[in-house]
Amino acid sequence: MDPPVPSRCYALRNATFRGISMSDLLNDSPQALQWLEEAERRHSSGAFGKIARSIIWLDARSDEGELLLDLNPHDLVANVNESPFSLLHNHDPGQPKGQVLESAYFQTASGREFVAAILGYYLGGNVLAFRDLELDITSTVRPPLKLPDLPDDVRIEIAVDPRDVDDAWLDEATSDAPVRIKRTALSHNADGSSQQLIMIGIAFVLLVGKPFVTAFASEAGKDSYFAIRGWTRKLLSRMADRHDPILDFHSRYDGCQVSFIFRGKDVKKLYEAHDALSDAASQAARLVSRLKAMGLPSRQLVYEFDKEGLLWSPSFAVLEDDRILTDNLALISIEQLPNQLSLGLAKKKSLVSDVKKTTKQKS
């Protein structure tokens, strides 16, 4: 059972990259300039408040000759054009700014390679609000009465930028995991990021099981769920070692990526959020289903934890028609937005390793 793949990369927005500006590249590539003009027209009447041009990959290299954006440009184009990528501020999964809508690969007359893209920003566009739809987004939902045994191939994926989170910490954090762990290296490509993003891809069924309430298909299955729950709780305790950490526990339910964001290093608060996670996951499943029944199917739903009220609530949802659903317009503001943004793709040379765990379970 593969978890949803967590991934991020860096996008340039009207910026210079090691002395190379977007205008320089476009002036040296009439084909790219023509494509951008046509792409802008294709997306001008959509759900977004602003359409902008961008260079999201460039063949710039370090002094050692390595690509600074270690991505395959053709894979990047194919992935962007298959499905829009979320555009984030400061690599924060709780700070959506828009989407990368379309991209294309080009070479300049002088031989430089780059990927141009069209970005759509939410602010000023067709934004919906939870309150306007009269959705019940806070009441408790009863968790499933019974959960099946986990398949033998169940695993959890951890994705980080190795410049933010070192291998030694990951080795320790995953050493006692009760299931297979897949490790993926991300490339944020932003200097001086103050936050350390750790993305956890996990099966949705592992989120909704509520201890002492949910029944399990077998005792061995119960042991598996409890072992994984114990490991994720211990992972939260290890956040005390990180600098300004963000954990994005994300999964999939009925075609929608559902994320639960844990912030900070206050272990007591992180435990309180973890204890409330089962109820929040059940609530999220109901919200995804109700949006779909209303003719508003979602492809992404993000929950944040209120440390004062001690409860989870939906921060925003992105609908299949590209509109965003949120009660907090500050999330999508683009005023004074820096040039460093992030979108979704893993590094071309991802450090991916499956670690087979030998923790025995009762039969």
C-alpha positions in Angstrom: 0.0 0.0 0.0 1.9 3.1 -1.2 1.3 6.4 0.6 0.6 9.5 -1.4 3.9 10.9 -2.7 4.9 14.1 -0.9 7.1 16.4 -3.0 8.2 20.1 -3.4 10.5 22.1 -5.6 11.5 25.7 -6.0 9.9 28.2 -8.4 11.5 31.4 -9.7 9.1 34.3 -10.0 10.3 37.4 -11.9 13.6 37.0 -10.2 17.3 36.7 -11.2 19.0 33.3 -10.7 22.7 33.6 -10.3 22.6 36.7 -12.5 20.2 35.3 -15.1 16.9 37.1 -15.2 13.6 35.9 -16.7 13.6 38.8 -19.2 17.1 37.8 -20.4 15.9 34.3 -21.1 12.8 35.4 -22.9 14.6 38.0 -25.0 16.8 35.2 -26.2 13.8 32.8 -26.9 11.0 34.3 -29.1 9.3 30.9 -29.0 9.0 31.0 -25.2 7.7 34.6 -25.3 5.0 33.6 -27.9 4.0 30.5 -25.8 3.7 32.6 -22.7 1.4 35.1 -24.4 -0.8 32.4 -25.8 -0.9 30.5 -22.4 -1.9 33.7 -20.6 -4.9 34.1 -22.9 -5.8 30.4 -22.3 -6.0 30.9 -18.6 -7.2 34.6 -18.4 -10.9 33.7 -17.8 -10.4 31.0 -15.1 -10.9 31.0 -11.4 -7.8 33.1 -10.5 -7.4 36.7 -9.5 -4.0 37.1 -11.2 -2.1 35.4 -14.0 1.7 35.7 -14.0 4.7 34.4 -16.0 7.4 32.4 -14.3 10.6 30.4 -14.9 10.4 27.3 -12.8 13.5 25.5 -13.9 16.8 26.7 -15.3 20.1 24.8 -16.2 22.2 27.0 -13.9 24.9 25.1 -12.1 26.9 25.5 -9.0 30.7 26.2 -8.9 31.1 22.4 -8.7 29.2 21.9 -11.9 26.0 20.5 -10.3 22.6 21.6 -11.3 21.2 24.0 -8.8 17.7 22.8 -9.6 18.3 19.1 -9.7 15.2 18.1 -11.7 14.6 16.6 -15.0 12.9 19.5 -17.0 10.9 17.2 -19.2 9.5 15.3 -16.2 8.7 18.6 -14.6 6.7 19.8 -17.6 4.9 16.5 -17.9 3.9 16.5 -14.2 2.8 20.1 -14.2 0.7 19.7 -17.3 -0.9 16.5 -16.0 -2.2 18.2 -12.9 -1.8 21.8 -11.6 0.8 22.1 -8.8 0.1 24.0 -5.6 2.1 27.2 -5.3 3.2 27.7 -1.7 4.7 30.6 0.3 7.9 29.6 2.1 7.3 25.9 1.4 4.5 26.0 4.0 1.6 23.6 3.0 -0.7 25.8 5.0 0.0 28.9 3.0 -1.4 28.4 -0.5 -1.0 31.2 -3.0 -2.1 29.7 -6.2 -1.2 27.1 -8.8 1.3 26.4 -11.6 -1.2 26.0 -14.4 0.9 25.1 -17.5 4.5 24.8 -18.5 6.8 24.2 -21.5 10.5 23.5 -22.1 12.6 25.8 -24.2 16.2 26.5 -25.3 17.5 29.9 -26.0 19.4 30.9 -29.1 22.6 30.7 -27.0 21.8 27.2 -25.8 20.4 27.8 -22.3 17.7 25.4 -21.2 14.7 26.5 -19.1 11.0 25.7 -18.3 8.5 28.6 -18.5 5.2 28.4 -16.7 2.0 30.3 -16.1 1.0 30.9 -12.5 -2.5 31.5 -11.2 -3.0 33.4 -7.9 -6.1 32.8 -5.8 -6.5 36.3 -4.3 -9.0 38.4 -6.2 -10.4 35.3 -8.0 -13.4 33.2 -7.5 -12.9 32.3 -3.8 -15.6 30.4 -1.9 -16.1 30.4 1.9 -17.0 27.4 4.1 -19.5 29.7 6.0 -21.3 30.6 2.9 -21.9 27.0 2.0 -23.3 26.4 5.5 -21.1 23.3 6.0 -20.8 21.7 9.4 -17.1 21.7 9.7 -16.6 21.4 13.5 -19.0 18.8 14.9 -17.6 15.4 16.0 -18.0 12.5 13.6 -18.1 8.9 14.9 -15.0 7.0 13.7 -15.4 3.7 11.8 -16.8 0.9 13.9 -14.3 -1.6 12.5 -11.0 -1.4 10.6 -9.5 -4.2 8.4 -6.1 -5.7 8.8 -3.3 -3.7 7.1 -1.8 -5.2 3.9 1.7 -6.6 4.1 3.0 -3.9 1.8 1.8 -0.9 3.9 4.4 1.7 4.3 5.0 5.4 5.4 6.8 7.9 3.3 9.0 10.7 4.8 10.1 13.5 2.5 12.5 16.3 3.5 15.0 18.7 2.0 18.3 17.2 3.2 19.7 20.7 3.7 17.0 21.3 6.3 16.8 17.9 8.0 20.0 15.8 8.1 20.3 12.0 7.5 21.4 11.3 11.1 18.2 12.7 12.5 16.1 10.8 9.9 18.0 7.6 10.7 17.2 7.9 14.3 13.6 8.9 13.7 12.9 5.9 11.5 15.0 3.3 13.2 12.1 2.0 15.3 9.3 2.3 12.7 7.0 -0.8 12.8 6.5 -0.7 9.0 8.5 0.0 5.8 9.7 3.6 5.5 10.3 5.2 2.1 12.6 8.3 2.3 12.4 10.9 -0.4 14.7 13.9 -0.8 13.1 17.2 -1.7 14.6 20.3 -3.3 13.2 23.5 -2.0 16.1 25.5 -3.5 15.6 28.5 -1.3 18.4 30.1 0.8 17.8 30.8 4.4 14.4 29.1 4.9 13.5 29.5 8.6 11.1 26.5 8.6 11.9 22.8 8.4 9.2 21.0 6.5 8.8 17.2 7.1 6.2 15.6 5.0 4.6 12.3 6.1 2.7 10.3 3.5 0.4 7.8 5.3 -2.6 5.6 4.4 -5.9 7.3 5.4 -7.1 4.2 7.3 -4.2 4.7 9.7 -5.5 8.1 10.7 -9.2 7.3 11.4 -8.7 4.5 13.9 -9.6 5.7 17.4 -8.0 3.8 20.2 -10.4 1.9 22.6 -13.4 2.8 20.3 -12.6 1.2 16.9 -12.7 -2.6 16.6 -10.2 -4.4 14.4 -10.4 -7.4 12.2 -7.9 -9.3 14.2 -5.6 -8.9 17.2 -2.6 -8.8 14.9 -4.2 -6.0 13.0 -4.9 -4.1 16.2 -1.3 -4.5 17.2 -0.2 -3.0 13.8 -2.4 0.0 14.2 -1.3 0.7 17.7 2.4 0.3 16.8 2.1 2.8 14.0 0.2 5.2 16.2 2.8 4.9 18.9 5.6 5.6 16.4 3.9 8.7 14.9 3.4 10.0 18.4 7.1 9.4 19.2 8.0 11.2 15.9 6.2 14.3 17.3 8.3 14.2 20.5 11.4 14.3 18.3 10.3 17.7 16.9 11.9 19.3 20.0 15.2 18.7 18.2 14.2 20.7 15.1 14.2 24.4 14.3 10.7 25.8 13.7 9.4 22.4 12.3 6.2 21.8 10.3 4.9 18.3 9.9 2.5 17.6 7.1 0.7 14.3 7.7 -1.1 13.8 4.4 -3.2 11.0 2.9 -5.9 10.4 0.3 -9.6 9.9 0.7 -12.0 9.5 -2.2 -9.6 11.2 -4.7 -8.8 14.1 -2.4 -5.4 14.7 -0.7 -6.1 15.4 3.0 -3.4 17.0 5.1 -3.1 17.6 8.9 -0.4 20.1 9.7 1.4 19.9 13.0 3.4 23.1 13.9 6.2 23.9 16.4 8.1 22.0 19.0 5.8 22.2 22.0 5.5 18.5 22.6 2.5 18.8 24.9 0.5 20.6 22.2 1.7 18.2 19.6 0.4 15.3 21.7 -2.9 17.0 22.1 -3.2 17.5 18.4 -2.3 13.8 17.8 -4.9 12.7 20.3 -7.5 14.6 18.4 -6.4 13.3 15.0 -8.8 10.4 14.6 -11.8 12.6 15.1 -10.4 15.1 12.7 -9.8 12.5 10.0 -13.3 11.2 10.3 -14.6 14.8 10.0 -12.4 15.3 7.0 -13.9 12.2 5.3 -17.4 13.6 5.8 -16.4 17.0 4.5 -14.9 15.5 1.3 -18.1 13.4 0.8 -20.4 16.4 1.4 -18.5 18.7 -1.0 -18.7 16.0 -3.7 -22.5 15.6 -3.1 -22.9 19.3 -3.5 -21.2 19.2 -6.9 -18.0 20.7 -5.5 -15.5 17.8 -5.6 -12.2 18.7 -3.9 -8.7 17.6 -4.8 -7.0 18.9 -1.7 -8.2 19.6 1.9 -5.9 21.0 4.6 -6.6 20.9 8.4 -4.8 23.1 11.0 -4.9 22.6 14.8 -6.1 25.4 17.1 -3.7 25.3 20.0 -6.1 27.4 22.2 -9.3 25.7 21.4 -7.6 22.3 21.1 -9.4 21.2 18.0 -8.7 20.6 14.3 -10.6 22.5 11.7 -10.4 22.8 7.9 -8.1 25.7 6.8 -8.8 25.5 3.1 -9.8 23.2 0.3 -8.9 23.3 -3.4 -11.7 22.2 -5.7 -11.4 20.3 -8.9 -12.4 23.4 -10.9 -9.4 25.2 -9.4 -11.4 27.4 -7.0 -10.2 27.7 -3.4 -12.5 27.3 -0.4 -11.5 29.1 2.8 -12.8 31.4 5.5 -9.4 33.1 5.9 -8.3 35.3 3.0 -5.0 36.1 4.8 -3.9 32.6 3.7 -4.0 33.5 0.1 -2.7 37.1 0.2 0.1 37.9 -2.1 1.1 41.3 -0.8 4.8 41.6 -0.2 5.3 38.1 -1.4 9.0 37.2 -1.7 10.5 35.7 -4.8 11.0 32.3 -3.2 7.9 30.1 -3.8 7.6 26.4 -3.9 5.6 23.9 -5.9 5.3 20.1 -6.2 8.0 17.8 -7.4 10.8 15.7 -5.8 14.4 16.0 -6.8 15.6 14.2 -9.9 18.1 12.3 -7.8 15.8 11.6 -4.9 17.4 9.8 -2.0 14.7 7.1 -1.8 15.2 4.1 0.4 12.9 1.4 1.7 13.8 0.2 5.1 12.4 -3.2 6.0 11.5 -3.4 9.6 11.6 -6.6 11.6 9.2 -5.6 14.4 7.2 -8.8 15.1 3.5 -8.7 15.5 1.2 -11.1 17.3 -0.3 -13.7 15.0 
